[in-house]
């Protein structure tokens, strides 16, 4: 049968765009289908944080994966700028995780020791040292964990640049293309069905997270993913108030170019509601102003909410779906989609074009990662228990 494309990527968030870009770099004929617009869901609602150390507190596959992905961004930023002319706004000025109490300080000091032992840069700063580094922070803080290697990007711009880069390399990017199902023959993917018609292919990548169930159900496959609503708002200031990302408890404050500041984020599991609520915004605003008192004079810009795709064990599904040959999953990255996007793209594209050996060459230790993130890991664990 003649094919319209080699691989169809279903889902135009940052994960799908990264995979499409990496496949196109490898000479694959790829078509990316997005039901709305590129980065129209969680990827566009993100603050763009690259918090490999701030998000991970213990050794394991996720910690290794996050650090590797974070460290890919400097080269990626240059590559995409040269290829597309688009700037993803990469900033690597570090993060401060602030402590209000002695108990919080003790926990952050333990985090500092963990990251130092793991070979990362991390240091505990006293209250005076914190104030010297960021004079705009509250004088009531007990201190802060300084993570100088952390950074952030412009979230929507990252997805747009990846999609543009893929297109420049020959990929076909189609927005407002709603995939309703897969076309299979003898247990393997031969195409996808959209509301506009059929697209024939040799394989498909499912990167649509919260909307993957309807595609998998006819195959008898279940990959549990549930939404976690996250509310954010943005402010503008005329003069910079701080240079680094500031975080404490459930609040983070990210300084963006042009005097823009993003404040986030709530976490409401199980909600598909994308409307920000006043109570949530007031709580975030109070936490942010307590951290940086001068934010009281910042100008309001806007508020929004995104739905982050979480899995029961907190790890994404990345790998082949054994129930259907030629079908690959890359979904459920929760609030770390931006951070993990580059390593996910490299890992997925390497497996799809060259198998396990190619993945190991592109990302040493890939076998361990694929084992940890395998889509059928729940069934494998249950089989061992029985």
C-alpha positions as CSV (number, residue, x, y, z in Angstrom):
1,X,0.0,0.0,0.0
2,X,1.3,3.5,-0.8
3,X,1.9,5.6,2.2
4,X,1.1,9.3,2.7
5,X,3.8,9.6,5.3
6,X,6.2,7.4,7.3
7,X,5.1,8.3,10.8
8,X,2.1,10.3,12.1
9,X,2.6,12.1,15.4
10,X,-0.7,12.7,17.2
11,X,-0.7,15.7,19.4
12,X,0.9,19.1,18.9
13,X,2.1,19.9,22.4
14,X,5.8,20.3,23.2
15,X,6.3,16.5,23.3
16,X,4.7,15.9,19.9
17,X,6.6,18.8,18.4
18,X,9.9,17.6,19.8
19,X,9.4,14.1,18.5
20,X,8.4,15.4,15.1
21,X,11.5,17.7,15.0
22,X,13.8,14.8,15.9
23,X,12.3,12.5,13.4
24,X,12.5,15.1,10.6
25,X,16.2,15.6,11.5
26,X,16.7,11.9,10.9
27,X,15.2,12.1,7.4
28,X,11.8,10.6,8.3
29,X,8.7,11.7,6.5
30,X,6.6,12.8,9.4
31,X,3.1,14.4,9.7
32,X,2.1,16.0,13.0
33,X,-1.6,16.3,13.7
34,X,-3.0,18.7,16.3
35,X,-6.7,18.8,17.1
36,X,-6.6,22.5,18.0
37,X,-3.5,24.7,17.5
38,X,0.2,24.0,18.3
39,X,0.8,24.3,22.1
40,X,-2.9,25.0,22.7
41,X,-3.2,23.0,25.9
42,X,-0.8,22.4,28.8
43,X,2.3,23.3,26.7
44,X,1.1,26.8,26.1
45,X,-0.1,27.3,29.7
46,X,3.3,26.4,31.2
47,X,5.8,28.8,32.8
48,X,8.6,27.1,30.8
49,X,10.7,26.1,33.8
50,X,13.6,23.8,33.4
51,X,13.7,22.6,37.0
52,X,15.5,19.3,36.9
53,X,16.8,19.6,40.4
54,X,14.0,21.6,41.9
55,X,11.4,19.0,40.8
56,X,13.4,15.8,41.7
57,X,14.4,14.9,45.2
58,X,15.7,11.3,44.9
59,X,17.9,9.3,42.5
60,X,16.2,7.3,39.8
61,X,15.3,7.3,36.1
62,X,13.2,10.5,36.3
63,X,16.1,12.4,37.9
64,X,18.6,11.2,35.3
65,X,16.2,11.9,32.5
66,X,15.4,15.4,33.7
67,X,19.0,16.5,34.1
68,X,19.9,15.2,30.7
69,X,17.0,16.9,29.1
70,X,17.7,20.2,30.8
71,X,21.3,20.1,29.6
72,X,20.2,19.7,26.0
73,X,18.6,23.1,25.8
74,X,21.6,25.4,25.2
75,X,22.5,23.5,22.0
76,X,18.8,23.2,21.0
77,X,18.3,27.0,21.4
78,X,21.2,27.8,19.0
79,X,20.1,25.1,16.6
80,X,16.5,26.3,16.4
81,X,17.5,29.9,16.1
82,X,19.8,29.2,13.2
83,X,17.3,26.9,11.5
84,X,14.1,29.0,12.0
85,X,15.1,32.4,13.2
86,X,12.9,31.8,16.3
87,X,14.2,32.5,19.8
88,X,13.0,30.2,22.6
89,X,14.0,32.6,25.3
90,X,16.4,30.3,27.1
91,X,17.5,31.8,30.4
92,X,19.9,30.0,32.8
93,X,20.2,32.2,35.9
94,X,19.3,29.6,38.4
95,X,16.5,29.2,41.0
96,X,16.1,30.0,44.7
97,X,13.9,27.7,46.7
98,X,13.0,29.8,49.8
99,X,12.4,28.7,53.3
100,X,10.2,30.4,55.8
101,X,10.7,28.0,58.7
102,X,13.5,26.0,60.3
103,X,11.7,22.8,59.2
104,X,11.7,24.0,55.6
105,X,15.3,25.1,55.8
106,X,16.3,21.6,57.1
107,X,14.6,19.9,54.2
108,X,16.2,22.2,51.6
109,X,19.6,21.7,53.2
110,X,19.1,17.9,52.8
111,X,18.2,18.6,49.1
112,X,21.4,20.5,48.7
113,X,23.4,17.6,50.1
114,X,21.6,15.2,47.7
115,X,22.3,17.2,44.6
116,X,25.9,17.8,45.6
117,X,26.4,14.0,46.1
118,X,24.7,13.5,42.7
119,X,27.3,15.7,41.0
120,X,25.0,18.8,40.6
121,X,25.6,22.3,41.7
122,X,23.6,23.3,44.8
123,X,24.2,25.4,47.9
124,X,22.3,26.5,50.9
125,X,22.3,30.2,51.4
126,X,21.7,31.9,54.8
127,X,19.1,34.7,55.1
128,X,21.9,37.3,54.6
129,X,23.4,35.5,51.6
130,X,19.9,35.1,50.0
131,X,19.3,38.9,50.4
132,X,22.7,39.7,48.9
133,X,21.9,37.5,45.8
134,X,18.3,38.8,45.5
135,X,17.8,42.0,47.4
136,X,14.1,42.1,46.5
137,X,13.2,39.1,48.5
138,X,11.5,39.2,51.9
139,X,13.8,39.8,54.8
140,X,11.8,37.3,56.9
141,X,13.2,34.2,55.0
142,X,15.3,31.7,56.8
143,X,17.4,31.3,53.7
144,X,17.2,29.5,50.3
145,X,18.5,26.6,48.3
146,X,20.4,28.0,45.3
147,X,20.3,25.9,42.2
148,X,22.4,27.8,39.7
149,X,22.0,25.4,36.7
150,X,18.2,25.7,36.6
151,X,16.5,27.9,34.0
152,X,13.5,28.5,31.9
153,X,12.3,29.1,28.3
154,X,9.3,30.8,26.7
155,X,6.9,27.8,26.6
156,X,4.8,28.6,23.6
157,X,7.8,29.8,21.6
158,X,9.6,26.5,22.3
159,X,6.8,24.5,20.7
160,X,6.4,26.9,17.8
161,X,10.1,26.7,17.1
162,X,10.2,22.9,17.2
163,X,7.2,22.7,14.9
164,X,8.8,25.3,12.5
165,X,12.0,23.4,12.6
166,X,10.3,20.2,11.8
167,X,8.5,21.9,8.9
168,X,11.7,23.4,7.6
169,X,13.2,19.9,7.5
170,X,10.2,18.5,5.5
171,X,7.6,17.6,8.1
172,X,4.0,18.4,7.6
173,X,2.3,20.2,10.4
174,X,-1.5,20.2,10.4
175,X,-3.5,22.1,13.0
176,X,-7.3,21.5,13.6
177,X,-6.9,17.9,12.6
178,X,-8.9,15.7,15.0
179,X,-7.7,12.1,15.0
180,X,-10.7,9.8,15.8
181,X,-8.9,6.4,15.6
182,X,-6.2,4.2,14.2
183,X,-6.3,2.1,11.0
184,X,-4.9,-1.4,11.7
185,X,-4.3,-4.5,9.8
186,X,-3.0,-7.8,11.2
187,X,-2.2,-6.2,14.5
188,X,-0.2,-3.3,13.2
189,X,-0.8,0.4,12.4
190,X,-1.3,1.2,8.8
191,X,-2.9,4.7,9.1
192,X,-4.9,7.1,11.2
193,X,-8.5,8.3,10.8
194,X,-9.3,12.0,11.1
195,X,-12.6,13.8,10.7
196,X,-11.3,15.0,7.3
197,X,-10.2,11.5,6.1
198,X,-7.5,8.8,6.3
199,X,-3.7,9.2,6.4
200,X,-1.7,6.1,5.6
201,X,1.5,5.5,7.5
202,X,4.0,2.9,8.7
203,X,3.8,4.0,12.3
204,X,2.2,6.4,14.8
205,X,3.2,8.2,17.9
206,X,0.5,9.0,20.5
207,X,1.4,12.2,22.2
208,X,-2.0,13.5,23.0
209,X,-2.0,12.6,26.7
210,X,-5.4,13.5,28.2
211,X,-7.1,12.7,24.8
212,X,-5.4,9.4,24.2
213,X,-8.1,7.1,25.7
214,X,-10.5,7.3,22.8
215,X,-7.7,6.2,20.4
216,X,-6.5,3.4,22.6
217,X,-9.8,2.0,23.8
218,X,-10.6,0.0,20.5
219,X,-7.2,-1.7,21.0
220,X,-8.1,-2.8,24.5
221,X,-5.2,-0.7,25.8
222,X,-5.5,1.5,28.9
223,X,-2.9,4.0,29.9
224,X,-4.3,5.9,32.9
225,X,-3.8,9.6,32.7
226,X,-5.7,12.2,34.6
227,X,-5.8,16.0,34.5
228,X,-4.3,18.2,37.2
229,X,-5.6,21.8,36.8
230,X,-2.9,24.4,37.3
231,X,-3.8,28.1,37.5
232,X,-1.4,30.9,36.8
233,X,-1.3,34.7,36.3
234,X,1.1,37.2,34.9
235,X,2.2,40.7,35.9
236,X,4.3,43.4,34.4
237,X,6.9,45.6,36.0
238,X,8.9,48.6,34.7
239,X,12.1,47.7,36.5
240,X,13.4,44.2,37.3
241,X,12.6,43.1,40.8
242,X,14.7,39.8,40.8
243,X,16.8,37.9,38.3
244,X,16.2,34.2,39.2
245,X,13.2,32.0,39.5
246,X,11.9,32.1,43.1
247,X,9.9,29.2,44.6
248,X,8.4,28.4,47.9
249,X,5.8,25.8,48.8
250,X,3.2,25.7,46.0
251,X,4.2,29.1,44.5
252,X,6.8,30.0,41.9
253,X,7.7,33.3,40.3
254,X,9.4,33.4,37.0
255,X,10.9,36.6,35.5
256,X,10.5,36.8,31.7
257,X,11.8,39.2,29.1
258,X,10.3,42.6,28.8
259,X,9.4,43.0,32.5
260,X,6.8,40.2,32.5
261,X,6.5,37.9,35.5
262,X,4.6,34.6,35.7
263,X,3.2,33.4,39.0
264,X,1.9,29.9,39.5
265,X,0.6,27.4,40.1
266,X,-2.3,25.6,41.8
267,X,-2.8,21.8,41.6
268,X,-6.3,20.5,41.4
269,X,-6.4,16.8,40.4
270,X,-9.3,15.5,38.3
271,X,-10.6,18.8,37.0
272,X,-11.1,19.4,33.3
273,X,-12.1,23.0,34.1
274,X,-9.8,25.5,32.4
275,X,-11.2,28.6,34.0
276,X,-9.0,30.3,36.6
277,X,-10.8,31.0,39.9
278,X,-10.6,34.1,42.1
279,X,-9.8,32.2,45.3
280,X,-6.9,30.4,43.7
281,X,-5.5,33.6,42.2
282,X,-5.8,35.5,45.5
283,X,-3.9,32.7,47.3
284,X,-1.1,32.7,44.7
285,X,-0.9,36.5,44.8
286,X,-0.6,36.5,48.6
287,X,2.2,34.0,48.5
288,X,4.0,35.8,45.7
289,X,3.8,39.2,47.4
290,X,5.1,37.7,50.6
291,X,8.1,36.4,48.8
292,X,8.7,39.7,46.8
293,X,6.9,42.5,48.6
294,X,7.5,45.0,45.7
295,X,5.1,42.9,43.6
296,X,2.3,44.8,45.3
297,X,3.0,47.6,42.7
298,X,3.2,45.3,39.7
299,X,0.6,45.7,37.0
300,X,-1.9,42.9,36.3
301,X,-1.7,41.3,32.9
302,X,-3.9,38.2,32.7
303,X,-4.8,34.8,34.2
304,X,-5.2,31.3,32.8
305,X,-5.3,27.7,33.6
306,X,-3.9,24.5,32.0
307,X,-4.5,20.8,32.4
308,X,-1.4,18.9,33.2
309,X,-1.5,15.1,32.3
310,X,-0.5,13.0,35.3
311,X,0.0,9.3,35.6
312,X,-0.7,7.1,38.7
313,X,3.1,6.6,39.4
314,X,4.2,10.1,38.3
315,X,6.3,8.9,35.4
316,X,5.5,9.3,31.7
317,X,4.6,6.6,29.3
318,X,7.4,6.3,26.7
319,X,7.8,3.3,24.5
320,X,6.1,0.9,22.1
321,X,2.6,-0.3,22.8
322,X,2.9,-4.0,22.4
323,X,-0.8,-4.6,21.6
324,X,-0.4,-2.8,18.3
325,X,2.8,-3.0,16.2
326,X,4.0,0.4,15.0
327,X,2.3,2.3,17.8
328,X,4.5,4.3,20.1
329,X,3.4,6.3,23.2
330,X,5.0,9.5,24.6
331,X,2.5,11.0,27.1
332,X,1.8,11.8,30.7
333,X,4.7,14.1,31.5
334,X,2.6,16.1,34.1
335,X,4.1,19.5,34.8
336,X,7.5,18.5,33.4
337,X,6.6,18.5,29.7
338,X,8.8,21.5,28.8
339,X,11.7,20.1,30.8
340,X,11.5,16.6,29.5
341,X,10.6,17.4,25.9
342,X,14.1,17.3,24.4
343,X,15.2,14.0,25.9
344,X,11.8,12.5,25.1
345,X,12.2,13.7,21.5
346,X,15.6,12.2,21.1
347,X,14.7,8.9,22.9
348,X,11.5,8.4,20.9
349,X,13.0,9.3,17.5
350,X,16.0,7.1,18.1
351,X,13.9,4.1,19.0
352,X,11.6,4.6,16.0
353,X,14.4,4.9,13.5
354,X,17.1,2.6,14.8
355,X,15.8,0.6,17.7
356,X,17.3,0.1,21.1
357,X,20.9,0.3,19.8
358,X,20.3,3.7,18.3
359,X,18.6,4.9,21.4
360,X,21.5,3.8,23.6
361,X,24.0,5.6,21.3
362,X,22.0,8.9,21.3
363,X,21.2,8.7,25.0
364,X,23.4,6.4,27.0
365,X,21.4,4.5,29.6
366,X,18.3,4.6,27.3
367,X,17.6,0.9,28.0
368,X,17.1,1.7,31.7
369,X,14.9,4.7,30.9
370,X,12.7,2.7,28.4
371,X,12.3,0.0,31.0
372,X,11.1,2.5,33.6
373,X,8.8,4.4,31.3
374,X,7.4,1.4,29.3
375,X,3.7,1.8,28.7
376,X,2.8,-1.7,30.0
377,X,4.8,-1.3,33.3
378,X,1.6,-1.7,35.4
379,X,0.8,-5.1,33.8
380,X,4.5,-6.2,34.2
381,X,4.4,-5.4,37.9
382,X,1.1,-7.2,38.4
383,X,2.5,-10.2,36.6
384,X,5.5,-10.3,39.0
385,X,3.2,-10.1,42.0
386,X,1.1,-13.0,40.9
